[in-house]
Amino acid sequence: MSLVRSVILGCGSYLPERVLTNRELAKMVDTSDQWIVERTGIRERRIAADGELTSDLAIAAARRALENAEISAQDIDLIVLGTSTPDYTFPATAVKVQAELGIVGGAAFDVQAVCTGFVYALTTADAMLRTGNHKRALVIGAETFSRIIDWEDRGTCVIFGDGAGAVVLEAQKLNGALDQRGILTTCIRSDGRYQDKLYVDGGPSSTQTTGHLRMQGRDVFKHAVVNIADVMKEALEEAGVDAKDVDWFVPHQANKRILDGTARRFGIPEERVVVTVDRHGNTSAASIPLALDVAQKDGRIKRGDMVLMEAMGGGFTWGAVLVRW
């Protein structure tokens, strides 16, 4: 019996040139390098240049992913882009990527699930590929969170950064064995009762402004550890595997304490956790594909490895994806 699986052919990423360190931030708000590192694990983050758009970051990451996958942009017939910081209210940033890559067929659209954006986008693309209506997809997470940050709010301005990451997916007919490549399980959830815990205080129909990010950090932390653990457990159980079978844990890079707490809860040793939050900060929907690209390029993630990804974001939204690389 054969089935269709979405196989990751390659990945790529892009980071803006400007590095903003904790020491520089300490000159802007009442904070310090020690305070930031102890509470978040973050030491620096990247900031998009003036005039550098979310689409610019996404296009650069997409091109690198295509190169890594060794396929042409013309082979892509689906683009799903996770972002909370689009170029415009509409059209979708994904269609700008589509046009710049010279793709004239298929479909392109954005997914908005904040920090869970890449997990939602990957889940959506996987479902569409398995229907047989599409063959190859670019799944992108791209953000310019620096554009919605209140730089006088030390509780948020020290956390977030800009960046983009992308993967290329291909629908392949396989026999469904656990050791075969592709996405094994996906699980996404949301609970709108907590939307006021992490949100942006602006929008076209409310204030007619972009607004700034607002966060109740303690509440987000409390829910994150529980929600992420539940969805990871569900994803593992659905695949019929245990946490000890996971080769690499690639979490959303929100906060080092959340990463450590989640890994301990599942007995995942520190050396099997991919951590980039210290260098990138929280890049929202871009954080997982950025981390994937780092770990593939440095040789940690190899063909055949089992990789578990998870994220939680405003909404609340959360989710997990288990893939055989």
N, C-alpha and C positions, 0 to 999 in steps of 0.2 A: 504494500500500500504506500503510495507516494503522497506527499503533502508539500505545500509551498512554504518556504521559510525566507525571511528577509535577512540576507547575509551582509555583514559590513565588509565592504571591499577596501575601504581606506578612510583616513581622516586627516583633517588639517585645521590649523588655527591661525589667529592673527591677534596681536596685541599692539595698541598704540605705542608710539615711541616714548612719550613722556612718562617718567616714573615719579610718583608722588610718595615720598617716604613719611614715616611717622614723625620724624623730627621736623619736617617741613610743616606738617599738620599742626604740630605743637606751637608753631608761630602764628597759626590762624585761629585756633580755638583753645580753650582751657583743657589741655590733655598732655600726655607725655608718651614717649615710646614704650616705657614700661607699662603704663596703664593700658595701652592698646594691646600690646602683646599678651599680657596676663589675661585679659578678658576675651580676646578674639583669636590670638595666634597670628595676626596680620602684622607684617613689617613694612610692606609697600603695596601699591596698586598702580595700575596704568590709567591715564586720563586721555581721552580723545582730544586731538588738536582742534583749534577753531576751524570750523568748516568741515571737519571729518564726521561723517554721518554713520548711523548704524548700518546702513546699506553698504558703505565703504568697507567697514570691518567684515560684514557678512560675505561680500564678494571676494575679498582677499582670502578668507578662510575657505570658502567654497572652491576657489581655484587651487588651493593647496591640497584640499581633499581629493579633487579630481585627479591631480597629478600623482598623489600617493596611490590612488586606486588604479591609475594607468588607464583611464577611460576619457573619452571626449565629452564636453558639455552637451553635444548633440545626442548623446546616449541617454540623457536625463529627460524623463517625461513627468516628473513630479518634484516640486520644491515645497517643503513645509518648514517655515521659519518661526521659531519661538522667540518672542521679544515682547517687552513691556515698554520699550522706548523706540517706537517706529519713527521713520523719517517724517511721516505726515499722518494725520488722522486717517486719511485714505488717499491713494490706494495702498494696498498692503506693501510692505517693504519687500516681500518675496518677489513681487512682479518686477521691481527694480533690479533685483538680483538676476531674475530670469532674462530680462532685456540686456543687461550688461554682459551676460555670459553668451548671448547670441542664441538663446533657446526660443523657438517660436511655436512649439507645440506643447501639449500636456497641460498641467495645471500648476498654479503657484498661489500660496496663501499663507497668512500669518496665523499663529496660535498664541493666545495670551493666557498664560497661567503663571506669570511672574517667575519665581525661581524654579518652579516645576515645569517651565516652558519647554525645555528640551525633552524631558520625559514624556510630556503630553504630545509633542511633535513626533517623537520617535514611535510612540504608540499609534498615533494617527497614520503615519506613513506605513508602518508595518501592516495595519489593517487594510489599507488601500492596496498595497502590493499583493497581499494574499488573496484579494478578490480576483486578481488576474487582469484588472483594468489598467494597471501600470506595471512597468518593468523595472525601472531604476529611479531612485529618489535621492535628492540632496536633502538632508535634514540638518538644519542650522540653528544654533543658539547665538544670538548677537544682541549686545546691549551697550548703550551709552548712558549708564545710570548717573554719571556725573552731571547730566543735564537736568535731573530732577532732585538733586540733593540740596538740602538747606545747609550751606557751608558754615552756618553758625550753630548747628545742632551737633554737638560732639557725640551724641548717641548713635547717629547714623552716618555722618560724613566720614568717620574713620573706617567704616566697614566696606563700603561699596567701591567698585572699580569698573572699567570698561574693557571689552574684549569680545571675541567671537570664536566659535569652533564649529566644525561641520563634519558630518560623516556621509559616505556614499553607501546606499543600500541597494541590493539587487535581489529580486525575487528568483529563487532557485527551487526546482523540484527535487526533494530529498525523501528519504524513507522514514524520517521522523525519529531516528535514533538520537539518544541524548548526547552522544559524542560527535554528532554532525554540527557543522557551523550554522549560525543564524540566531535570531531572537527566539528564545525559548518561552518566556512568559513576560507579560506586561500587566501592570496593575496601577490604575489611577483612581484617585478619590478627591473629594472636595467637601467642605462644610462652610456654607456662607454665613453661618451664625457668628463667625469670628472675623468677618471682613474688616472690622474697625481696629483690629490688632496690628495690621500691617497693610498700609494703603497709601495712595497719593491723594492729597487734598485738593484736587482740581480735575477738570475734564470738560469736554465740549458742551455737554448738556447740563452740567452743574454750575461751574464757575466761569466757563469760557476761557480758562487759563490752563496751562500745563500742570501747575501745582508742584508740591514738594512731597517727598517720601516721608511718611510718619510711621513710627514703629513703637510698640510696647514690648520692649526686648525680653523682659522676664516671662511674659505670657507666651511669646513666640517660642522661646527656649523650652518652656514646659510642655507645650503641645508638640513641638518638633520631635523630641525624643520618643514620645509615646506613639505618635502617628507614623513616623518613619519605621519604627520597629514593627508595627502591625503590618504595614504594607510589604516590608521586606520578608516577613514570615510568610505572608500569603503567596508572594511570588516564588519563594523557595519551595513551599509545599505543593504548589500547582505543578512545578517542574519535577517534583519527587526527589529533591536533593536537600542536603544539609548545608549549613553555613561552612562546615569544614571542607566541603567540596569546592567552594569558591576560591579561585586563584587570586583574583584581584577585586577589592572593594573600592569603587570609584563613587564617592558620595558628592552631593552638591557641596561646594566649598563655602559654607555659610559662616562657620565659626568652629575653631579647632576643638572647643569643648564639646560641641554637639557631635563632631566626627568621632572623637575619642569615646564619648559615652555610648554612641550607637555601636561602635566596633566592640567595645567591652561586653555589651549586652548580648552580642551574638558569638562571643568568643573568637572574634577575628583578630589575629595578632597584628601588632602595629606595622610590621614589615610588609603586610599584605594590603595596607591601606594607601591609596594614592592621595597625597596631600599637596595642594598647590596654593592653598589659601594664604600662606605666608607671603607669597610673591605676587599673587593676583588680587587678593581681597575677594569679596563676594561679587562675582560678575553675573549674578542672577542666572538667566537661562543659558548663558555662555559657559558657566563654570564646569559642568560635566564634560562637554566635548573638548574644552581646553585641557582638562586633566587627562582625558583619554589620549589626546595627541601627544602630550608630554610623556606619558608612560609608554606609548608605542614607540616614540622616537628614541627614548633612552634604553629601549630593549626589555623593559619589564613585561609589558603585555605582548604575548606572542600568539601565533596561530594555534588555535585549539584550546586556549585558556578560557576558563569560565569567569565572566566578569559580571558583577552585580552593581547596578547604579541605583541611586535613590535621590529624592529631593523633596523639599517642602517649601511652599511659597505663600504669598498673600492670597487671601480668599476665604479660608485657607484652602490650598490645593496641595496634594502630595501624591507620590507615586514611586514605583520601582520597575526596573527592567533587568531581566537576566538574559545574558547573551553568551553564546559560544563563539569566541573570537576566531 
